[in-house]
Amino acid sequence: MTTQYGSYLATRRGRQTLLLLCAVQFLDVADSSIMNVALPSIRRDLGFSVQNLQWVLSGYLVTYGGLLLLGGRAADLLGRRRLLVTGTTLFAACSLAGGLATDEGMLIGARLGQGAGAAMMAPAGLSILTTMFSQGTDRNRALGAWGAVSGLAAATGVFLGGVLSQGPGWRWVLFVNLPVCALILAGASRLLPAEQRRARSAGFDMPGAILATAGMLLLVYALVRAPVQGWPSARTIGELATAAMLLAAFALTEVRRRDPLFPFSIFRARGLAAADLTQMIAFAGFVSLFFFLTLYMQNVLGYSPIQGGSAYLPVTAGIAVAAGISAKLFARTGTRPVIVAGSLIAAAGIYYLSRIPVHGSYLTSLLPGLVIMSVGLGAVLVAVTTAANAGVAPGKAGLAAGLLATSQQLGTALGLAIFTAIATARTRALLAAHATPAAALTGGFRRALLACAIFLLAAAVIALRATNTRGEPAAQTAPFPASEADRVPAPELTD
């Protein structure tokens, strides 16, 4: 959006709108990791079985990742602000229910509901951002902020979870969402334009919605359960095969419909598939890194939850600095070189971390690698977010946002499934060779982190096919209502 004074982002309303939308992304991503350090307290208070405890984490991931495609397209068809408000309301209600949970079923149900709410919030928020901040520098800065927030939320979620669970108690890990949701709802009603419903229920692609939702839910579920059930098990293979058949049936349905839920024409946008695949592979490495380092710090080095969470604070600074620099580089280099360079830098940082010793120290064993990795992480997230939304028609902005968020969640599930299996196999082999438990755990974490570094190298290669967008100067045009933002052209693409 532009105004008669130039940049919309330079206005107070523009900055408030961007802050509101970034709060949506921060909330959704942080809740993927904020519960980690609270699990021991939850198990004691609610009497969880070891088998069911994982669903406090996995339940959120399954519904969040499984419903994102549907949420992204629903934002385009039913209204982006409407879906954002609905998702935030559901997220808040489930956060309250989870905080008040008296048994394991109530808490797991609340986490499933939170994931469903997040699957509506994330694509709606990103598509609102790409249509309201739609030109030149404004767009690059807004997308840069959104991408940086993803990394910041992943890094700070563990810290916040540790502080809250060791302080007022694990229930506040859920209650803390309520004031944030209230601010989002208030901001949405004041800052975001009202919109007309874009689709009648009679024309809604219900078969496509059912097949896409069932296929994605089963795929994420299978990936989450694979480390527990075993990759070669008949159950895992059957779940993955069934998910593949459902998604294949979904694709066949969509290409034959005149009004598809998922128009495959979106992939005509150059480099879109490569950008989404880069996001998936990169996030597989990044999220798994936080998971294994947290276990290393707590189970090998003996850190408390607060100490382990505080170890990531330098990461937030590195992400913020890299994100700011990267957004300014787009006008000169385009997004592709930033993604490639960021992936290589991150791979170097993670490789350093893959050398962690049994008797390590924070200053020498962790801090250098974390700082290097954070610079790469900030660059990758900002540039991929920008590239994945370049050249997408405004009417499909929600679908593009859903695809990017789905790539992120699939990467998270895939990475944890693969790397957990790698770490477990290495640890068992070392224990069989009579290594100490600490040495065996560390050996497993090292092998998994090395695989994470290899994934980041693969992301750099894939990124060579991603869109290289530089953006265009903001047009100095007369102002127009916010509800017409969808008509603004996308940024300039360059090869």
LUMMITI-665106 format. One record per residue (C-alpha): x, y, z. Coordinates in steps of 0.5 Angstrom, whole numbers, plus 500, padded with zeros to 3 digits. Layout:
# residues N
XYZ ...
This chain:
# residues 495
500500500 502507499 500514501 500521498 506522503 510516500 511510505 506506508 511503513 513510515 506512518 504510525 498506523 503502518 508501524 502498528 500494523 506491522 507490529 500486530 502482524 509480527 506478534 501473530 507470527 511470534 505467538 504461533 512459532 514460540 508455542 511450538 517450543 515454549 512447552 519443552 522445558 515445562 514437560 517434567 512439571 506437567 508430568 508430575 502435576 497431571 500424572 501423564 504417562 511417558 507415552 502420552 507426554 509427547 502429545 503436549 508437543 506433538 499435538 500442536 505440531 500435527 494440527 498446525 502443520 496439517 491444517 495450514 494449506 486449508 487455512 491459507 486458502 480459506 484466508 483468500 476465499 473467506 476473508 483474511 481479517 475474519 480468519 485471523 480473528 477466528 483463529 486468534 479467538 480459538 487460540 486464546 480459548 484453548 490456551 485458557 483451557 490448557 492452563 486450567 487442565 486437570 488431566 492429560 486429555 484436557 491438556 492434549 485437546 487444548 494443544 490440538 486446538 491451539 494448533 488449529 488456531 495457529 493454522 488460521 492465524 499464520 497464513 492470514 497474517 502473512 497474506 495481510 502483510 504482503 497485500 498491505 505492504 505491497 511495494 518496494 522498500 516497505 515490502 522488503 522491510 515488512 517481510 524481513 521483520 516477519 522472517 526475523 520474528 520466526 527465528 526470534 520466536 524459535 530461539 526465545 520460546 525455550 527461554 520463556 518456557 524456562 522462566 515461566 515454568 520455574 517461576 509462577 509455574 507451567 500453567 503460565 506458559 499457556 496463560 501468558 498467551 491470553 494478553 497477547 491474543 487480546 492485543 491482537 484482537 483489539 489491534 485487528 479490529 482497529 488497524 485492519 480493513 474490513 473485507 467482503 466474503 470472497 466465496 459462497 459456500 455453494 462453490 467451496 471445494 469441499 472434496 479438496 478441503 477434506 482430502 487436503 486436510 486428511 492427507 496433511 494431518 496424517 503425513 505430519 502425524 506419521 512423521 511425528 510418530 516415526 521415531 517412536 514407532 520406527 521408520 521400518 515399522 509396518 505402521 509407519 510405512 502404512 501411514 505414510 503410504 496412506 497420506 501419499 494416496 490421500 494427497 495424490 487424490 487431492 491433486 487429481 481432484 484439484 486439476 479437474 475442478 473449475 473452482 479448486 481449493 488449491 489452484 496449482 497455477 500458483 507454481 507458475 510464479 518463478 522460483 516459488 517451489 524452490 523457495 518453499 523447499 529451501 524453507 522446509 530443508 533449512 527449518 529441519 536443521 534449525 529447529 532440530 539444532 535447538 532441540 538437541 542443544 537444549 538436551 545437551 545442555 540439560 542432560 550432559 552439562 547439567 544446566 537448569 531450564 533457565 540457564 539452558 534458555 538463557 544460552 539462546 539470548 545471543 542468538 536473538 541478537 544475531 538474528 535481529 542484526 542479520 535480518 536488518 542487514 539482509 533486508 537492505 541487501 535485497 535492492 543490490 543483490 536480490 534475495 537468492 545470494 542472501 539465501 545461499 550465503 545465509 545457508 552456508 554461514 548457518 551450516 558452518 555454525 552448526 558444524 562447529 556445534 557438532 563438535 561439542 565435547 562431553 565436558 564442554 563450556 558455554 564460552 568455547 563449545 557453544 557461543 561461537 557456533 550459536 552466534 555464527 548460526 544465528 547470522 545465517 538463520 536471520 539471513 535465510 528466514 528474511 530472504 526466503 520469506 520475501 522470495 516465496 511471496 514474490 510474483 504471487 497474485 494478490 488473490 492467492 497471497 493466503 495460499 502462498 502464505 499457507 504453503 510457506 508455513 506448511 513448508 516450515 512445519 513439515 521441515 520441523 516434523 521431518 527434521 526431528 523424525 530423521 535426526 532423532 533416529 540418527 541420534 538414537 542409533 548412535 547413542 545405542 551403538 556407543 552404549 553397546 560399546 560400553 561408553 558412559 551415558 554422558 559420552 553416548 548422549 553427546 555422541 548421538 547429539 554430535 551425529 545429529 548436529 552434523 546431519 543438520 549442517 548437511 541439510 543446510 548445505 542442501 538448502 543452499 544448493 536448492 536456493 540456487 533455483 529460488 526467485 531472485 527478487 530485488 523489489 521496486 521503489 515505492 510508487 508515489 501515488 495518490 492514497 487509496 483505501 486499505 481494502 483495495 490493497 490487493 490490486 497493488 502489483 507484486 515486486 519486480 523479479 530478476 533472474 
